[in-house]
Amino acid sequence: MADNISVKKIRPFTVFVEGNIGSGKTTFLNHFANADVQLLSEPVEMWRNVEGHNLLGLMYENPSRWGLTFQTYVQLTMVDLHTRPAAYPVKMMERSIYSARYCFVENLVQEGLMPTCEYVVLDEWFKWITSHLDTGGDLIVYLRTSPEVVFERMKVRARKEETHVSLQYLTKLHELHEDWLFNRTKFSCPAPVITLDANRDINEMEEEFRKCEPKILFQQQ
Ligand code: DCP
């Protein structure tokens, strides 16, 4: 006779790494490459090639035409990361479904680049997903930067699709991250937040990253 025991799935300790474009999220994840942490990078390469279509590029070329298409696909890829099982006790994700909704989609709406009817459909999906699936987190690491610093880093990195991204756009995204994660004036935070000064150069950042290790690896206060 089969055991009538319901098995409750226990989520690994889940960390979302958040911050503006160019704030060092990938570098933060790489810092934990040799630890017992399941690292889930943002699937930018998928966004650049959906059956041959570069949705990231299309979104930057014409946000009012392709914003919904792109953010719908981002939302899908984020659900995939949120629900993916982890082989380790700690799971670390680059961004989350929450920053997509609270920063990027919000920006499109506020800038008049996404009509209300499109926003409502995306938001209905967001609400359904976050209430029916386990997209929860246990900690957010906020890599806090100034827009000027990330603007310079972005120019050096020179990702093709970001060629025309302006300081004004990065400033707007910065303010949305600040409202959500630092001032907490808008939207609820899905987990407690640690804020790191991510304006510093990479060697100094390593020191900042090390300060987070006990909290992430051993869940110590
Ligand atoms: N992007 C977007 N909408 C989202 C998520 C990302 O438009 N919901 C865009 C912004 C960037 C690109 O995708 O052009 C990747 O942005 P990220 O800030 O997520 O990743 P980076 O590679 O810039 O992060 P970092 O430099 O901090 O490692």
Residues whose N, C-alpha, C, O or C-beta is under 5 A from the ligand:
A	BS01	DCP	G19 N20 I21 G22 S23 G24 K25 T26 T27 V74 A100 F104
